[in-house]
Amino acid sequence: MYKTMTTSSFLKEVQLTKDLPTFADIETDGLYINCSLIQLRQAGLAYMVTTTSTEDVERMKNYMQDLHLVWYNASYDLGTLNFKVTPKTDDLFYAIKIAYPAIQQFSLDNVVSYLGYQDLYEGLDKKALQKAGFIRNAYLSQAQLRYAAADVEALERIWNLPKIQKVIESNLAYKLGIYALEEAMVWQQNGLNLLPDVVETYYADTLKLVDSTWAKLPTGLNPRSPKQVKELLSTDSSDKATLIRLAINDGNEIAEYILAARKASNSLSKLSKFRGFDHMLGRFSPMGTS
């Protein structure tokens, strides 16, 4: 069950209980821009709150700051809102990784499928809805609203799983993940100071590592090319999990070299963005943690 409300109506009429978990999500125009909908679900009822302006978003942030918010991959939502971590914040993205490592790929779609929660989205064309997006101030169809409401209902179901509750209550890795999330939001809002000399040292060392790892690969192979890697290894996939399996279970040295070359190249690419600067501002990519 869900109710669609404007920001003004919601703030005037609804008072959520601070001590109960509130399952939260947002929809936007695009990556990190123009929050158009804030979904808040508590005690079996979801509120679809339309935000038509930056002012609306700020008013909702003020309302939400004392709630116990439960997100999925909160770094994106909090980063988009430029919102601090609330006094009690939980992130099911971290909890599900610890409780159900066999899922391997942890997008909400994959988790919903693994746990058998597809009934929430019955009759919805999820791909079409994702492609259409949630444009601020545009008409939102009933299908879009139902899709958005289903996401926070999925969070409530995940939250109530005994394995998830055990992780949230007592798992040290989970607690460290939430602490890292808190620190990440501080860094995003204030930036990070860089030491150019240290960056250059790391860059030079990583460049040497790239050269040495690529030298072990077959001539002409681009380890970043899925097509080339699959053809070389005769596999249907070239993802990290496949390469690790080949390296560990089958003792495949080429798979091990490809993993090392990819890691070194990715590190070099990241370091290159920091060269020549003494201060860095940015957002934490949700794709970097999936």
MIGU-272041 format. One record per residue (C-alpha): y, z, x; residue in one letter. Coordinates in nm, 4 decimals. Layout:
N
+----------+----------+----------+---+
:        y :        z :        x : r :
+----------+----------+----------+---+
:        Y :        Z :        X : a :
...
+----------+----------+----------+---+
//
This chain:
290
+----------+----------+----------+---+
:        y :        z :        x : r :
+----------+----------+----------+---+
:   0.0000 :   0.0000 :   0.0000 : m :
:   0.3459 :  -0.0855 :   0.1281 : y :
:   0.7043 :  -0.0828 :   0.0094 : k :
:   0.9763 :  -0.3201 :   0.1305 : t :
:   1.3208 :  -0.1652 :   0.1722 : m :
:   1.6557 :  -0.2370 :   0.3316 : t :
:   1.7664 :  -0.0092 :   0.6117 : t :
:   2.0273 :   0.1568 :   0.3903 : s :
:   1.7815 :   0.2215 :   0.1078 : s :
:   1.5179 :   0.3592 :   0.3410 : f :
:   1.7589 :   0.5979 :   0.5132 : l :
:   1.8886 :   0.7184 :   0.1781 : k :
:   1.5577 :   0.7614 :  -0.0024 : e :
:   1.2812 :   0.8333 :   0.2506 : v :
:   1.2245 :   1.1433 :   0.4582 : q :
:   0.9093 :   1.1189 :   0.6663 : l :
:   0.7382 :   1.4373 :   0.7822 : t :
:   0.8058 :   1.5038 :   1.1507 : k :
:   0.4771 :   1.6839 :   1.2124 : d :
:   0.2567 :   1.4006 :   1.0854 : l :
:   0.1806 :   1.0857 :   1.2874 : p :
:   0.3908 :   0.7861 :   1.1877 : t :
:   0.2273 :   0.4541 :   1.2731 : f :
:   0.4972 :   0.2203 :   1.3969 : a :
:   0.5468 :  -0.1454 :   1.4806 : d :
:   0.8304 :  -0.3966 :   1.4892 : i :
:   0.8731 :  -0.7693 :   1.4299 : e :
:   1.1289 :  -0.9837 :   1.6102 : t :
:   1.2844 :  -1.3304 :   1.6273 : d :
:   1.1237 :  -1.3854 :   1.9651 : g :
:   1.0225 :  -1.2000 :   2.2789 : l :
:   1.2492 :  -0.8945 :   2.3091 : y :
:   1.5216 :  -1.0269 :   2.0751 : i :
:   1.6540 :  -0.9535 :   1.7258 : n :
:   1.4332 :  -0.6915 :   1.5664 : c :
:   1.4052 :  -0.8051 :   1.2050 : s :
:   1.1506 :  -0.5630 :   1.0607 : l :
:   1.0420 :  -0.2073 :   1.1398 : i :
:   0.7094 :  -0.0937 :   0.9959 : q :
:   0.6520 :   0.2793 :   0.9507 : l :
:   0.3325 :   0.4114 :   0.7923 : r :
:   0.2611 :   0.7743 :   0.7116 : q :
:   0.0055 :   0.9380 :   0.4837 : a :
:  -0.1281 :   0.6095 :   0.3499 : g :
:   0.2037 :   0.4444 :   0.2621 : l :
:   0.3786 :   0.1826 :   0.4750 : a :
:   0.7496 :   0.1085 :   0.4632 : y :
:   0.8611 :  -0.2408 :   0.5599 : m :
:   1.2230 :  -0.1816 :   0.6627 : v :
:   1.4350 :  -0.4934 :   0.7084 : t :
:   1.6961 :  -0.4783 :   0.9844 : t :
:   1.9657 :  -0.7425 :   0.9454 : t :
:   2.1896 :  -0.6414 :   1.2359 : s :
:   2.2075 :  -0.4462 :   1.5600 : t :
:   2.3768 :  -0.1692 :   1.3626 : e :
:   2.0737 :  -0.1440 :   1.1333 : d :
:   1.8444 :  -0.1152 :   1.4343 : v :
:   2.0567 :   0.1619 :   1.5850 : e :
:   2.0553 :   0.3546 :   1.2571 : r :
:   1.6783 :   0.3284 :   1.2393 : m :
:   1.6460 :   0.4461 :   1.5993 : k :
:   1.8492 :   0.7549 :   1.5164 : n :
:   1.6198 :   0.8237 :   1.2216 : y :
:   1.3026 :   0.7710 :   1.4253 : m :
:   1.3962 :   0.9713 :   1.7332 : q :
:   1.2454 :   1.2995 :   1.6074 : d :
:   0.9275 :   1.1527 :   1.4573 : l :
:   0.5782 :   1.1594 :   1.6038 : h :
:   0.5445 :   0.7845 :   1.6583 : l :
:   0.2117 :   0.6118 :   1.7197 : v :
:   0.2402 :   0.2575 :   1.8583 : w :
:   0.0153 :  -0.0132 :   1.9984 : y :
:   0.1449 :  -0.1272 :   2.3388 : n :
:   0.4599 :   0.0800 :   2.2972 : a :
:   0.6233 :  -0.0586 :   2.6114 : s :
:   0.7100 :  -0.3759 :   2.4197 : y :
:   0.8394 :  -0.2068 :   2.1055 : d :
:   1.0362 :   0.0610 :   2.2880 : l :
:   1.1612 :  -0.1938 :   2.5392 : g :
:   1.2821 :  -0.4299 :   2.2690 : t :
:   1.4581 :  -0.1488 :   2.0850 : l :
:   1.5851 :  -0.0032 :   2.4150 : n :
:   1.4550 :   0.3188 :   2.2709 : f :
:   1.3593 :   0.6339 :   2.4567 : k :
:   1.0153 :   0.7841 :   2.4145 : v :
:   1.0328 :   1.0337 :   2.1285 : t :
:   0.9376 :   1.4016 :   2.1809 : p :
:   0.5861 :   1.3121 :   2.0668 : k :
:   0.4727 :   0.9562 :   2.1299 : t :
:   0.1209 :   0.8157 :   2.1348 : d :
:   0.0102 :   0.4684 :   2.2378 : d :
:  -0.3241 :   0.3491 :   2.1048 : l :
:  -0.3222 :   0.0659 :   2.3583 : f :
:  -0.3975 :   0.3214 :   2.6319 : y :
:  -0.6394 :   0.5205 :   2.4164 : a :
:  -0.8477 :   0.2203 :   2.3105 : i :
:  -0.8911 :   0.1068 :   2.6721 : k :
:  -1.0356 :   0.4441 :   2.7650 : i :
:  -1.2453 :   0.4963 :   2.4522 : a :
:  -1.3780 :   0.1388 :   2.4202 : y :
:  -1.3744 :  -0.0278 :   2.7649 : p :
:  -1.6372 :  -0.2816 :   2.6558 : a :
:  -1.3757 :  -0.4663 :   2.4488 : i :
:  -1.2300 :  -0.5962 :   2.7809 : q :
:  -0.9400 :  -0.7835 :   2.6190 : q :
:  -0.7129 :  -0.5452 :   2.4356 : f :
:  -0.4781 :  -0.7431 :   2.2150 : s :
:  -0.4593 :  -0.5853 :   1.8697 : l :
:  -0.6328 :  -0.8929 :   1.7247 : d :
:  -0.9307 :  -0.8448 :   1.9569 : n :
:  -0.9484 :  -0.4726 :   1.8873 : v :
:  -0.9352 :  -0.5275 :   1.5101 : v :
:  -1.2169 :  -0.7815 :   1.5373 : s :
:  -1.4300 :  -0.5547 :   1.7574 : y :
:  -1.3908 :  -0.2571 :   1.5240 : l :
:  -1.4575 :  -0.4627 :   1.2112 : g :
:  -1.1202 :  -0.4216 :   1.0447 : y :
:  -1.0815 :  -0.7878 :   0.9431 : q :
:  -1.0736 :  -0.6835 :   0.5769 : d :
:  -0.7118 :  -0.5792 :   0.6283 : l :
:  -0.6170 :  -0.9429 :   0.6864 : y :
:  -0.8422 :  -1.1063 :   0.4281 : e :
:  -0.6848 :  -1.4242 :   0.2910 : g :
:  -0.4101 :  -1.4336 :   0.5547 : l :
:  -0.3657 :  -1.7220 :   0.7993 : d :
:  -0.2810 :  -1.5050 :   1.0980 : k :
:  -0.2148 :  -1.7929 :   1.3367 : k :
:   0.0257 :  -1.9602 :   1.0949 : a :
:   0.2060 :  -1.6332 :   1.0292 : l :
:   0.2386 :  -1.5592 :   1.4001 : q :
:   0.3750 :  -1.9090 :   1.4590 : k :
:   0.6280 :  -1.8781 :   1.1751 : a :
:   0.7683 :  -1.5575 :   1.3199 : g :
:   0.9962 :  -1.3019 :   1.1591 : f :
:   1.3453 :  -1.4499 :   1.1734 : i :
:   1.6227 :  -1.1986 :   1.1202 : r :
:   1.8032 :  -1.2433 :   0.7868 : n :
:   1.5525 :  -1.5082 :   0.6784 : a :
:   1.3283 :  -1.4793 :   0.3738 : y :
:   1.0073 :  -1.2907 :   0.4471 : l :
:   0.7134 :  -1.4008 :   0.2351 : s :
:   0.4650 :  -1.1637 :   0.0766 : q :
:   0.2069 :  -1.2918 :   0.3239 : a :
:   0.4326 :  -1.1997 :   0.6169 : q :
:   0.4980 :  -0.8540 :   0.4773 : l :
:   0.1312 :  -0.7958 :   0.4052 : r :
:   0.0444 :  -0.9057 :   0.7581 : y :
:   0.3006 :  -0.6645 :   0.9045 : a :
:   0.1731 :  -0.3838 :   0.6817 : a :
:  -0.1868 :  -0.4547 :   0.7839 : a :
:  -0.1008 :  -0.4016 :   1.1498 : d :
:   0.0177 :  -0.0443 :   1.0968 : v :
:  -0.2756 :   0.0285 :   0.8655 : e :
:  -0.5023 :  -0.0849 :   1.1485 : a :
:  -0.3273 :   0.1655 :   1.3750 : l :
:  -0.3971 :   0.4430 :   1.1256 : e :
:  -0.7674 :   0.3516 :   1.1175 : r :
:  -0.7864 :   0.3418 :   1.4965 : i :
:  -0.6067 :   0.6763 :   1.5205 : w :
:  -0.8655 :   0.8421 :   1.2946 : n :
:  -1.1641 :   0.7379 :   1.5074 : l :
:  -1.3281 :   1.0474 :   1.6657 : p :
:  -1.3493 :   0.8811 :   2.0085 : k :
:  -0.9770 :   0.8028 :   1.9990 : i :
:  -0.8855 :   1.1582 :   1.9001 : q :
:  -1.0976 :   1.2951 :   2.1836 : k :
:  -0.9129 :   1.0752 :   2.4339 : v :
:  -0.5695 :   1.1679 :   2.3002 : i :
:  -0.6464 :   1.5397 :   2.2976 : e :
:  -0.8073 :   1.5847 :   2.6374 : s :
:  -0.8211 :   1.2746 :   2.8586 : n :
:  -0.6127 :   1.3033 :   3.1756 : l :
:  -0.5881 :   0.9267 :   3.2292 : a :
:  -0.4389 :   0.8918 :   2.8811 : y :
:  -0.1847 :   1.1656 :   2.9448 : k :
:  -0.0842 :   0.9952 :   3.2697 : l :
:  -0.0453 :   0.6674 :   3.0810 : g :
:   0.1971 :   0.8263 :   2.8358 : i :
:   0.3883 :   0.9838 :   3.1244 : y :
:   0.4122 :   0.6424 :   3.2921 : a :
:   0.5409 :   0.4976 :   2.9655 : l :
:   0.8128 :   0.7623 :   2.9508 : e :
:   0.9180 :   0.6874 :   3.3083 : e :
:   0.9107 :   0.3119 :   3.2479 : a :
:   1.1606 :   0.3461 :   2.9650 : m :
:   1.3921 :   0.5470 :   3.1906 : v :
:   1.3678 :   0.2773 :   3.4577 : w :
:   1.4316 :   0.0017 :   3.2072 : q :
:   1.7452 :   0.1682 :   3.0764 : q :
:   1.8842 :   0.2615 :   3.4184 : n :
:   1.7379 :   0.0091 :   3.6602 : g :
:   1.5754 :   0.0660 :   3.9981 : l :
:   1.7334 :   0.0807 :   4.3414 : n :
:   1.5682 :  -0.1465 :   4.5974 : l :
:   1.5503 :  -0.1212 :   4.9761 : l :
:   1.5933 :  -0.4817 :   5.0979 : p :
:   1.4401 :  -0.4128 :   5.4408 : d :
:   1.1297 :  -0.2628 :   5.2825 : v :
:   1.1008 :  -0.5554 :   5.0406 : v :
:   1.1155 :  -0.8008 :   5.3328 : e :
:   0.8461 :  -0.6093 :   5.5209 : t :
:   0.6163 :  -0.6128 :   5.2183 : y :
:   0.6915 :  -0.9810 :   5.1626 : y :
:   0.6020 :  -1.0749 :   5.5219 : a :
:   0.2792 :  -0.8725 :   5.5109 : d :
:   0.1809 :  -1.0209 :   5.1756 : t :
:   0.2522 :  -1.3744 :   5.2978 : l :
:   0.0056 :  -1.3161 :   5.5823 : k :
:  -0.2474 :  -1.1858 :   5.3306 : l :
:  -0.2044 :  -1.4981 :   5.1172 : v :
:  -0.2663 :  -1.7204 :   5.4182 : d :
:  -0.5778 :  -1.5278 :   5.5223 : s :
:  -0.7325 :  -1.5154 :   5.1738 : t :
:  -0.6655 :  -1.8804 :   5.0956 : w :
:  -0.8168 :  -1.9801 :   5.4314 : a :
:  -1.1551 :  -1.8511 :   5.3112 : k :
:  -1.1564 :  -2.0820 :   5.0088 : l :
:  -1.3148 :  -2.4281 :   4.9985 : p :
:  -1.0706 :  -2.6961 :   5.1119 : t :
:  -0.8503 :  -2.8210 :   4.8294 : g :
:  -0.9379 :  -2.5440 :   4.5838 : l :
:  -0.6505 :  -2.3920 :   4.3907 : n :
:  -0.7772 :  -2.0446 :   4.2906 : p :
:  -0.5226 :  -2.0328 :   4.0095 : r :
:  -0.6656 :  -2.3444 :   3.8429 : s :
:  -0.9145 :  -2.2445 :   3.5704 : p :
:  -1.0523 :  -2.5992 :   3.5626 : k :
:  -1.1210 :  -2.6138 :   3.9360 : q :
:  -1.2701 :  -2.2647 :   3.9498 : v :
:  -1.5019 :  -2.3236 :   3.6522 : k :
:  -1.6239 :  -2.6511 :   3.8005 : e :
:  -1.6860 :  -2.4918 :   4.1404 : l :
:  -1.8729 :  -2.1892 :   4.0041 : l :
:  -2.0415 :  -2.3719 :   3.7125 : s :
:  -1.9163 :  -2.1162 :   3.4612 : t :
:  -1.7596 :  -2.1380 :   3.1169 : d :
:  -1.4789 :  -1.9023 :   3.2160 : s :
:  -1.2704 :  -1.8288 :   3.5233 : s :
:  -1.1173 :  -1.5017 :   3.4043 : d :
:  -1.1144 :  -1.1810 :   3.6037 : k :
:  -1.4131 :  -1.0271 :   3.4252 : a :
:  -1.6289 :  -1.3321 :   3.4990 : t :
:  -1.5332 :  -1.3372 :   3.8664 : l :
:  -1.5978 :  -0.9643 :   3.9064 : i :
:  -1.9396 :  -1.0037 :   3.7453 : r :
:  -2.0286 :  -1.2896 :   3.9788 : l :
:  -1.9051 :  -1.1010 :   4.2834 : a :
:  -2.0787 :  -0.7714 :   4.2037 : i :
:  -2.3944 :  -0.8722 :   4.0189 : n :
:  -2.4691 :  -1.2021 :   4.1926 : d :
:  -2.3126 :  -1.1364 :   4.5328 : g :
:  -2.1046 :  -1.4542 :   4.4995 : n :
:  -1.8644 :  -1.4523 :   4.7961 : e :
:  -1.6552 :  -1.7427 :   4.6648 : i :
:  -1.5822 :  -1.5497 :   4.3450 : a :
:  -1.4766 :  -1.2541 :   4.5576 : e :
:  -1.2478 :  -1.4760 :   4.7688 : y :
:  -1.0914 :  -1.6272 :   4.4557 : i :
:  -1.0155 :  -1.2803 :   4.3200 : l :
:  -0.8545 :  -1.1763 :   4.6476 : a :
:  -0.6506 :  -1.4976 :   4.6715 : a :
:  -0.5238 :  -1.4627 :   4.3145 : r :
:  -0.4243 :  -1.1005 :   4.3701 : k :
:  -0.2392 :  -1.1797 :   4.6926 : a :
:  -0.0601 :  -1.4784 :   4.5376 : s :
:   0.0475 :  -1.2763 :   4.2348 : n :
:   0.1828 :  -1.0017 :   4.4597 : s :
:   0.3804 :  -1.2558 :   4.6625 : l :
:   0.5256 :  -1.4082 :   4.3466 : s :
:   0.6428 :  -1.0676 :   4.2249 : k :
:   0.7936 :  -0.9705 :   4.5599 : l :
:   0.9847 :  -1.2981 :   4.5830 : s :
:   1.1839 :  -1.1976 :   4.2740 : k :
:   1.3141 :  -0.8852 :   4.4481 : f :
:   1.4387 :  -1.0486 :   4.7687 : r :
:   1.8123 :  -1.0365 :   4.8303 : g :
:   1.8857 :  -0.7607 :   4.5779 : f :
:   1.9528 :  -0.3884 :   4.6119 : d :
:   1.9245 :  -0.3065 :   4.2404 : h :
:   1.6922 :  -0.4381 :   3.9747 : m :
:   1.7191 :  -0.4470 :   3.5969 : l :
:   1.4420 :  -0.5780 :   3.3790 : g :
:   1.1932 :  -0.5223 :   3.1037 : r :
:   0.8303 :  -0.4279 :   3.1335 : f :
:   0.6146 :  -0.7178 :   3.0239 : s :
:   0.3578 :  -0.6420 :   2.7528 : p :
:   0.1426 :  -0.9190 :   2.8986 : m :
:   0.1272 :  -0.7330 :   3.2274 : g :
:  -0.0733 :  -0.4536 :   3.0710 : t :
:  -0.3103 :  -0.6430 :   2.8470 : s :
+----------+----------+----------+---+
//
